[in-house]
Amino acid sequence: MRKKNKNLTFNLSILATGRVPSTKRIGPHNYNVLCLLIGSLLGDGHMEKYAIGSIVCFYQKGEHIEYILWLHQFLFKLGYCKKDIPKIHSRIIDGKVNYYCRFRTFTFSSFNLIYDGFYPTLSSGLRSKKVIPIWIEEYLSPLALAILIMDDGGWIKDRGLKLSTNCFTLKEIKLIVSILEKKYKLKIAIHSAGAIDQYNIYFPKKNIPILIPLVSPHMHPYYLYKLNMVKLNLP
């Protein structure tokens, strides 16, 4: 049996609905839900904290609406968000129209534990920028890695898969790499992202035969191209 972080393994006694107070939303209880949320937080996801609890926010460009719909359906079926279907919105930035889609979970008091891991309090009393939690290893599952690849991955011709991890420090990226290499027998490189103190993770082509069976069962078909697989027709 997998030993899980006691601070992150919750009991869900009440299915989350919009009418349930956040103090009584004591999920998630499911390991895969935790891995999905944490995988997204390693990528494009972010969190917001309020007096009564925290929420996880999912945000993508408009052309990635199928991915947002897929995430929404997964979480809605388990009672973690509203049934309202995410839609594509637009806004003007620097004179250009930008399209985006998003949704967010309900507020859970128990999500504060996840929030505190990704946004710890500094000595000044302020919250830090997003960081890698010290407990990340036990939740860096194939599902979490698949979500991270769909969020921040990109296939580089003749080289392999790149993860745009430049929002994290080199020390944090080395931690992620060491965990992935130990858990999944991968050989991973860290390259400069072309800016000061910004680095990306690379999975060389020779890793792909290991990576595909590991993460592809957890990926939306649209994003299989990020593993250099044939793009499939959407259902």
C-alpha positions as CSV (number, residue, x, y, z in Angstrom):
1,M,0.0,0.0,0.0
2,R,1.3,3.4,-0.9
3,K,2.2,5.5,2.1
4,K,0.7,8.9,1.7
5,N,1.3,12.3,3.3
6,K,-1.1,12.3,6.2
7,N,-1.6,16.1,5.8
8,L,-2.9,15.6,2.3
9,T,-5.0,12.5,2.6
10,F,-8.5,13.6,3.5
11,N,-11.8,12.0,4.2
12,L,-14.7,13.1,2.0
13,S,-17.9,12.7,4.0
14,I,-20.0,15.2,2.0
15,L,-20.0,15.4,-1.8
16,A,-19.1,18.9,-2.8
17,T,-22.0,21.0,-4.1
18,G,-22.4,24.8,-4.3
19,R,-24.5,24.8,-1.2
20,V,-22.0,23.0,1.1
21,P,-20.0,25.3,3.4
22,S,-16.2,25.2,2.6
23,T,-15.5,24.1,6.2
24,K,-17.5,20.9,5.5
25,R,-15.8,20.2,2.2
26,I,-13.1,18.0,3.5
27,G,-11.9,16.5,0.3
28,P,-10.3,15.5,-1.9
29,H,-10.0,12.0,-0.7
30,N,-9.0,10.3,-3.9
31,Y,-5.3,10.0,-4.7
32,N,-5.9,10.6,-8.5
33,V,-7.7,13.8,-7.7
34,L,-4.8,15.0,-5.7
35,C,-2.4,14.0,-8.4
36,L,-4.4,15.9,-11.1
37,L,-4.6,19.0,-9.0
38,I,-0.9,18.9,-8.1
39,G,0.2,18.1,-11.6
40,S,-1.7,21.2,-12.8
41,L,-0.2,23.3,-10.1
42,L,3.3,22.2,-11.3
43,G,2.1,23.6,-14.7
44,D,-0.3,26.4,-15.6
45,G,-2.7,26.0,-12.6
46,H,-2.6,28.3,-9.6
47,M,-4.4,28.7,-6.3
48,E,-6.2,31.4,-4.4
49,K,-6.8,31.5,-0.7
50,Y,-9.6,33.1,1.2
51,A,-10.5,33.3,4.9
52,I,-12.6,30.0,4.7
53,G,-10.5,28.0,2.3
54,S,-8.7,27.7,-1.0
55,I,-9.5,27.1,-4.6
56,V,-7.6,25.7,-7.6
57,C,-7.8,27.6,-10.8
58,F,-7.3,26.2,-14.3
59,Y,-6.5,28.5,-17.2
60,Q,-5.6,27.9,-20.8
61,K,-5.5,29.7,-24.2
62,G,-8.7,29.5,-26.1
63,E,-7.4,26.9,-28.6
64,H,-7.0,24.5,-25.6
65,I,-10.7,24.5,-24.8
66,E,-10.9,20.7,-25.3
67,Y,-8.4,20.2,-22.5
68,I,-10.2,22.5,-20.1
69,L,-13.5,20.7,-20.9
70,W,-11.8,17.4,-20.1
71,L,-10.4,18.6,-16.8
72,H,-13.8,20.2,-15.9
73,Q,-15.7,17.0,-16.6
74,F,-13.2,14.9,-14.5
75,L,-13.6,17.2,-11.5
76,F,-17.4,17.9,-11.9
77,K,-18.2,14.2,-11.9
78,L,-16.5,14.0,-8.5
79,G,-18.2,17.1,-7.1
80,Y,-15.3,19.5,-7.1
81,C,-16.7,22.3,-9.3
82,K,-19.8,23.8,-10.8
83,K,-21.6,22.1,-13.7
84,D,-21.3,25.3,-15.8
85,I,-19.4,24.4,-19.0
86,P,-16.2,26.5,-19.5
87,K,-16.4,28.8,-22.5
88,I,-13.9,30.7,-24.6
89,H,-13.6,34.4,-23.6
90,S,-11.7,37.2,-25.1
91,R,-9.8,40.3,-23.9
92,I,-7.6,42.9,-25.5
93,I,-4.0,43.0,-24.4
94,D,-1.6,45.5,-26.0
95,G,-4.1,46.1,-28.8
96,K,-4.4,42.4,-29.6
97,V,-7.4,40.1,-29.0
98,N,-6.5,37.2,-26.8
99,Y,-8.8,34.2,-26.3
100,Y,-8.8,32.1,-23.1
101,C,-10.8,29.6,-21.2
102,R,-10.9,28.8,-17.5
103,F,-12.7,27.4,-14.5
104,R,-12.1,26.9,-10.8
105,T,-12.9,24.4,-8.1
106,F,-15.2,25.0,-5.2
107,T,-13.6,26.4,-2.1
108,F,-12.3,23.7,0.2
109,S,-10.9,24.4,3.7
110,S,-8.7,21.3,3.3
111,F,-7.2,22.8,0.1
112,N,-5.3,25.2,2.5
113,L,-2.8,22.4,3.1
114,I,-2.0,22.2,-0.6
115,Y,-2.0,26.0,-0.9
116,D,0.5,26.3,2.0
117,G,2.8,23.8,0.3
118,F,2.9,25.7,-3.0
119,Y,2.7,29.2,-1.5
120,P,4.5,29.1,1.8
121,T,4.5,32.1,4.1
122,L,7.8,34.1,4.1
123,S,9.5,35.6,7.2
124,S,8.0,38.9,6.2
125,G,4.5,37.5,6.6
126,L,3.8,37.6,2.9
127,R,3.2,34.6,0.7
128,S,6.0,33.5,-1.7
129,K,5.5,32.9,-5.4
130,K,4.6,29.4,-6.4
131,V,7.3,26.9,-5.3
132,I,7.7,23.1,-5.4
133,P,6.4,21.6,-2.1
134,I,8.8,19.4,-0.1
135,W,6.2,16.6,-0.2
136,I,5.9,16.5,-4.0
137,E,7.5,13.0,-4.5
138,E,4.6,10.9,-3.3
139,Y,2.1,12.8,-5.6
140,L,4.4,12.9,-8.7
141,S,2.5,10.0,-10.3
142,P,2.2,9.1,-14.0
143,L,-1.1,11.1,-14.0
144,A,0.5,14.2,-12.4
145,L,3.3,13.9,-15.0
146,A,0.8,13.6,-17.8
147,I,-1.0,16.7,-16.6
148,L,2.3,18.6,-16.4
149,I,3.2,17.5,-20.0
150,M,-0.2,18.6,-21.3
151,D,0.1,22.0,-19.5
152,D,3.8,22.8,-20.2
153,G,5.2,20.2,-22.6
154,G,6.3,20.7,-26.1
155,W,7.9,18.3,-28.7
156,I,11.3,19.6,-30.0
157,K,12.0,18.0,-33.4
158,D,15.0,15.6,-33.3
159,R,15.6,16.3,-29.6
160,G,12.6,15.2,-27.5
161,L,10.1,16.6,-25.0
162,K,10.7,19.9,-23.3
163,L,8.9,21.0,-20.1
164,S,8.7,24.8,-19.7
165,T,9.6,24.9,-16.0
166,N,11.3,28.3,-16.0
167,C,9.0,29.6,-13.2
168,F,10.8,27.4,-10.7
169,T,14.3,27.7,-9.3
170,L,17.2,25.5,-10.4
171,K,17.1,23.8,-7.0
172,E,13.4,23.0,-7.4
173,I,13.9,21.7,-10.9
174,K,16.7,19.4,-9.8
175,L,14.4,18.0,-7.1
176,I,11.7,17.2,-9.7
177,V,14.3,15.6,-12.0
178,S,15.8,13.5,-9.3
179,I,12.4,12.2,-8.3
180,L,11.4,11.3,-11.9
181,E,14.7,9.6,-12.6
182,K,14.5,7.6,-9.4
183,K,10.8,6.6,-9.8
184,Y,10.6,5.9,-13.5
185,K,14.2,5.1,-14.6
186,L,14.4,8.1,-16.9
187,K,17.4,10.1,-18.0
188,I,16.6,13.8,-17.9
189,A,18.5,16.9,-18.8
190,I,18.2,20.5,-17.5
191,H,18.9,23.3,-20.0
192,S,18.9,27.1,-19.7
193,A,15.7,28.7,-20.9
194,G,17.8,31.6,-22.3
195,A,17.2,34.0,-19.5
196,I,18.9,34.5,-16.1
197,D,17.9,31.8,-13.5
198,Q,15.4,30.2,-15.8
199,Y,15.6,26.5,-16.8
200,N,13.7,23.9,-18.7
201,I,13.5,20.1,-18.3
202,Y,14.3,17.9,-21.3
203,F,13.4,14.3,-21.9
204,P,15.8,13.2,-24.7
205,K,14.3,11.1,-27.5
206,K,15.7,7.9,-26.0
207,N,13.4,8.4,-23.0
208,I,10.2,8.4,-25.1
209,P,9.7,4.6,-25.3
210,I,9.6,4.7,-21.5
211,L,7.5,7.9,-21.2
212,I,4.8,6.9,-23.7
213,P,3.4,3.9,-21.8
214,L,3.8,5.7,-18.6
215,V,1.8,8.9,-19.3
216,S,-0.2,8.4,-22.5
217,P,-3.1,6.5,-20.9
218,H,-3.7,9.6,-18.7
219,M,-3.6,12.1,-21.5
220,H,-6.3,13.7,-23.6
221,P,-5.9,12.3,-27.2
222,Y,-5.4,15.8,-28.6
223,Y,-2.1,16.2,-26.7
224,L,-0.5,13.0,-27.7
225,Y,1.5,15.0,-30.3
226,K,3.5,16.3,-27.4
227,L,5.0,12.8,-27.2
228,N,5.5,12.8,-31.0
229,M,2.6,10.5,-31.4
230,V,0.0,10.8,-34.2
231,K,-2.7,13.3,-33.3
232,L,-6.0,11.4,-32.9
233,N,-9.5,12.4,-33.8
234,L,-11.3,13.8,-30.8
235,P,-14.3,11.8,-29.5
